[in-house]
């Protein structure tokens, strides 16, 4: 049903019937029927991707022949994904619970429609090979890089607090992942809280030592962000449902075919295949995509409450209103598990 807040998005009778047909087919014939029942050929989904993630994953897994067009837009942190959604420049994106927490605090125009389960061992707090650092307590007075409003910000805060420290006890330096790697290589950082293949490059190319990982500090839940206008648009809702199901199948494929996925990632990121395989072999758990559940929302609220206690948020954030369960039935039925 079209939102009354956006009367300009008027629907012809034909398009209404197509959307209604999709919804009816979804209930009667299973999670894959929506895309085939509706004519999605005129739909373009603007989807945010990180370098080496969704775009090569979808193509390598054989899920790229969609009945709609995809306009891939590379944005390499969750804050940018949410900002693009708020500016109506993106229909779908992703990130961690952290940008989503700030979005909830600001009552941003974004919805969280599914959750990706990812590896936590590639979220790591690193030290230079020659730095006199053996534990987080040794970070006192040191130059520590991180990425503000991301998982790195969150688990670094938790690890510092556990060691009796805070951001006031270190020299925190907010850097993008790419800038952080350059700073780490130059010796401008003593330690670095980082995620993904940049951390692996720091280890393999510059001898970085892992002091702690994100396991035990992060939930492993990474929300899929969506534009409310796209969610409320019947045809784009059907297209998003189809894409999420493809992504769900692609993650299941990657767990069993990681060499093929690593080759596709390497072609886009230039990270050696062997390094990507090493990351995968050291993973904390398999990859997957699932529906919104009470446990997912509760976990996100715990993050918001923790950030409030740490003084990172300037006030309480209620995350529940931003979680959308309308894709849940399809994802539950289509879940490879």
N, C-alpha and C positions, 0 to 999 in steps of 0.2 A: 504494500500500500504506500502510495506516495505521501511523503511528509507534508503536512499543511504549511510548514515553514518554508517550503520551496515550491511555490505554485508554478514557477517557470518550468519545472520539470513535468509538464503535462504529458499524459499518455493517450495515445490513440486507442480506439476500441480493439484493434488488432493486437497491439502490444500488450494490452491488459489480458486478452485471452491467451496469448502466448505464455505470459507469466503465470496465469492461473493454471494453465495446462502443466507447466513445469512443476508447480507446487503439488498438484494432484498426482502427477506421476511419481514424484519423490516419495509421497506417502504410500502409493500403491505398489510401485515396482522396484523400490530400493534406491540407494544413494547415487547411482550413476544415471538415473533416468532424467533428472532435471535438465542436464545440458542437451540431451538428445531430443527432449520434448519441445524445448523452446528454441527459436531461431536466434542463436547468439552471434551470428556472423557479423552483425553490425556493432557488436560490443568490443570496446578496447579497454582492457584493464591496465592501469598504470601501476606497476608493481616495483617496489623498492627491493634492491638486492645488494648484498655485500659481495665484494670481489671474491670469487671462488666458491660461493655458496649456492643460492637457489637457482640461478641461471644455468650454470654447468650441471647442477644436480638434475634438474628437470630434463635437460637435453640428453645427458649421458644415460639416464634411466629409461629413456624411450617414452617419456610422458609429454614431449613437446608439441605434439600435433593437436593443438587445442581448437575447439570450434569457435573461438573468439581470438582477437588479436591481443598480444601482450606487448606493452611498451615498457621495457626494462629500464629502470633508473637507478644507477649505482650511487648509493648513499651509505657511507661506511661508519655510521653510528646511529643508535636508536633515537637520539634526540633529533637528528636530522629527519628521520623517518616520520616522527610525530609532527615536527614543524611542517613538513611537506603535506601531510594529511590535513593539518589545520588550515593550510593555505590552499586546499583543494587542488594540490598538484600531484597527489598520489591517492590510489584507491586502497592499496594493501602494502604493508611493510612489516617489519619485525624488529625485535630488540629484546632487551632484558626487562625484568620487573622494575629496574631502577628508573629509566626514563618514564615508564608507565606510572611510577609512583609520583613523580613530579607532575605528570599530566593530571593525575587524580587530584593532587593538591590545588592545581590551577583550574580544575573543572574544564579541562580541554575538550575540544570537539573531536574525540577519537573514541573508538570502541576496541575492545580486546575480544577476539572471536574464536581463538583456538590457542593451544599451547604446544610449543616444541620442547621436547626433552633432549638435552644436549649433554656432552661431556663436560665434567667439571675439572678434570685434571689439566685441561688446556687453559684454565684460568689460574694464573700463577703469579706469585710474588717472587721476583728474581733479584739476585745480587750479582754485581760484577765479580769476575773470577778472582780479582786481586783486592777486592774490598774486604776490610776487617769485619765482616758480617757473618754470623753463624745462626742467629735467631732474630725474630722480629724486634726483640728488645734492643738489639744493636742498631736499629734504625734511628735511634735518638740522635738528633743533630745532623742527620744525613740527608742528602739530596735524593728524594724519592719521587719518581715519575708515576703518574696515574692518568686516567681519563675521567674527567668530571662527569657525574650523573650517569655512570655506567656500573656494571658489575665490579669493575676494578675499584671504583670509589667505595662501593659498599663493603666488599670483603676486606679491603685494606683498612677501612674504619674498624671493622670487627676484629681484625687481627691485632691492630694497634691497641684497641681497648683491652683485649685479652692479655696483652703484655704490659698493661698499666700505662699506656701512652695514648696520645691523641695527635691530631694533625698539628697542634701547637708545638709538639715536641720534635717534629721533623721539619725539613724544608720541602714542602709539597710543591710539585711542579706539574701543572695540568697541561698535557700534550696529547695531540692526536696520536693514534697508534704508529703511523708512519714517521711523524716527527719524533716520537718517543724512541723509536728504533735508531734513528739518526743520532739523537742525543746520547743514547746508551753506547753506540759505537764510538762516538767521540770521547767518551769518558766524562760527559757532563752530568751523568746520573750515577749515584752509588747503588741504587736499587730501583726496581720498576715493577709496578702492579699492572699486568697486561693479560690479554686474552688472545686466543687464536694463533695463527701461523706466525705473527710477529714475535711472539714469545719463543716459538720454536726456532726462528732465525737467530734470535739473541743467544739461544743455547748452542746451536750448531756452529754459528759463524763467529760468535764473540765469547764463547765459553761461559755464558751466564749460568749461575747455580740456582736451582729451585729451593727456596726457603720454605714456602708453603704453597699449597694449591687451594682452589676455591671449595674443594670438597669439605663438607662440614660447616661451611659458611654460606653457601648458596643452595637454593632449592633445586636447581636444575631445570626450572620452568622458565621458558622464554616465550612471552606472549606474541601472538600475531596481531598486529595493529591494523585497523580498518577505518576507512572514511565513512562516517555515518550516512552521508549522502549515497554512497555506493551500497551500503547495507540496506537502506530503505528503498532502493531502486530495484524492483522485482527482477529485471533481467540481469543487472550486475550482481545481485544476490545469487542468482543461479550460476553465473559465471564464477564467482568467488567460491561457491560450494564445489564446483567442478575442479577449480584449481587446488583447493585445499585437499581434496581427495587424491589428486595427482601427486601433490607434495607428500601426502601420507604414504602412498605407494612407493614414491621415490626414496624416502628415508628407509623403508623396509628393504628396498633393493640395495641401497648403499651398504647396509649392515652385512650383506652377503657378497657384495661385489665391490669392495672398497678400492681395490687396485684400479678398476676402471674409473671409479669416481675420482680417485687421486690423480689420474692422468688428466682428466678433464679440468680439475682444479688447478693443476700445475700449468696447463696451457694458458689459463687466465691470470694466475698469480705469479708465475715464474718461480714458485717455491718448488724445490726438488721433490720428485715423487717419493723418494725414500724418506724425506723428512715428514711428509704428510702421512705416510704409512706408519711411521714411528709414533706420531701423535695418535693415530687411530688405535694402534696396538696398546697404547697406554691409557685408553679411555676409561672413565669411571663407569660408564654404562652405554648401551646402544642408543642410537638416535631414533626418534619417533615423533609423531604428531598426533595429538588427541584432542578431545572436546574440553570445554570449560566444565569444571566440577567444583563442588564445594571446597574440596581440599586445595585446589588451585587458587581460588579466591582467598581462602584463609591464609595460605602461604604468602600471597601478595600483601595482604593486610599486615602480616607480621613484619615484612620488610618496611612498610610505611611507618609502623609503630617504632621500629628500631631506628630509622632515620630521624624520627622526631626526637627520640631520647638522645641521639648523638648530636642534635642541634643542626643537622643538615637541612631539615625542613623547617620552615618558619611557622608551621602550624600543622594541625592534624589533617590527614588525608583519608577520605573514605573511598576505597577503591571499587567497592561492589557495583555502584551505578554504571561504571564504564565497561563492565564485563557483559558480553552479549552471548546468549546461549542458543541463538536461532540456528546455528550450524551444527549444534550438538547431535541431533538425531542422525544426520547423514554421516558425521564423522564416527559416531559410535558403531553404526552398522558397517562402515567401510574400514574400520580399524583392522589392519592386518593381524594384530595380536589376537 
